[in-house]
């Protein structure tokens, strides 16, 4: 449950950042970030539902989705930090 809360919270942070920096949101890397976050987040949602319902066979999907979501967070740091440092 905590993972999903963190996922929704991070999605809000991503959206707020791209609202503040719309030019960065238009770049291809931001589109890759969006799709990586969306696909891995959906995979986590579905995978955790089935895993917590007792279906251990879905664990590889949960693991891959979790790694994808963390990769998306690292990609976001790569996208966002230079923009924030420029404005500071």
N, C-alpha and C positions, 0 to 999 in steps of 0.2 A: 504494500500500500504506500509506503514511503517513497518508493521509486516512482510511482505514478504522480504523487504530489510534486516531487522534484521535477519530473518531466513537464508537467503543466506550468510550474513556476518558471522553468527555463524557457519554455515557449513564449511566455509573456515577456520575459527579459529580451529575447530575440526580437519580438515584434516591436517593443518599445525602442530598441536600438535602431532598427531599420526605419522606424518612424522619424527618429531624430536625425538620421543620416540617410536620406532617401537616395542619394547618388550611389552610395555603396550598395544599397538594396537592389539597384538595377544591374549590378555586375554579375557575370556568370558564376563566380565563386559563391555569391549569395544564393543563387538559384540551386547550386549543388548543395549548399548548406541546408536550404529549405527541404529539398527532397530527401536528403539523408536523415534529417530530423523526423520528417513526416513518416517515412517508410519504417524507420527503426522504432518510432513511437507506437505506430499501429501494431508492429510485430510484438513489441513488449506488452501492449494492452491485451492482445489476443492470446499470446503465449502464456502470460502470467495467469490469465483467466483459466486456461486449461491446465496449467501446471498446479495451481492451487486447488483445482477440482480433483486432483489426483492422477492426472495423466503425465507420468514422468517422461514419456517418449517425446514430449514437446520441448524438453530442456535445451536441445541444440538451437532451436529457434529463439528461445529466450536469451541464451548466451550470445548468439550472433546479433540479435537486436540490441542487447545491452551494449555490446562493443561498438555497434554502429552509432548508438546514441552518444556514447562517450566520445567517439571520433568526431561527431558533429559538434560537440561542445568544444573540443580542441580546435576544430576548424573555425568555430565562431571566435575563439580567442585570437586566432591568427588573423581573422578579418577585422575584429573590433579594436584590439589593443592599439595598433598603429593609428587608427582614426582618433581614438581618444587621446593618445599621447600628442598628436598633432595639435589638438584644440587646447591642450592644457598649457 
